[in-house]
Amino acid sequence: MMIDNIRVIIEQGPFSAEDAQYYIERIKATTKFTLKKVIFTRSDTYLDIRYAFAEIPFERIRRVALAAPPEKRAVNN
């Protein structure tokens, strides 16, 4: 479902659109970024809320090989 141009997914448990709207407003009040997607998962003991923002840039993680240190031997020099 869509609420305020935000994709809302309810994965598990009873959860209404009014409940989703309440939590979306709470998230919006605490951040300056635009919400893109919210996923709600409800169980008997907790409510799991996962959300993604539209304009947070992705930083590419690169693996760089370090230069091998000069070999130092304690024996057989």
Protein Blocks (a to p, Z undefined) as FASTA:
>chain_A
ZZehiacddfbdcddfklmmmmmmmmmmmpcbdcfbdcddddfkbccdddddfklccddd
ddddddddddddfehZZ
